[in-house]
Amino acid sequence: MSIALTVTPAAERAFGDLAEDRGATLVRVWAGQACGCGRIGYKMALEEEANTEDAVIPAGVIKLVVSPDSAPHLEGGIIDYSEDPMYAGFTINNPNAQSGCG
């Protein structure tokens, strides 16, 4: 299975830091309905191994794994990482996802 998922250079560096700090080689990315109105929620976690049906996306020294259930919600998405005095973390922006509530 393949999926169009872009990882920015800033996110690749942050994933590299994860690999160095925690010895990680895989990160699972999930996506699915976050509420009844169609908004998509995203999660990430370190993973030990990929399943045979997972999409595997290179992200620098780490690889992202995405299940077939999550792939449609991530297709066309962009994973980024940003830091400022109020927030540091990964974000997933998907222009193809429904806008959800409101």
Buried (B, 14 or more C-beta within 10 A) or exposed (E): EEBEBEBBEBBBEBBBBBBEEEEBBBBBBBBEEBEEEEBBEBEBEBBEEBEEEBBBBEBBBBBBBBBEEBBBBBBBBBBBBEEEEEEEEBEBEBEEBEEBEE
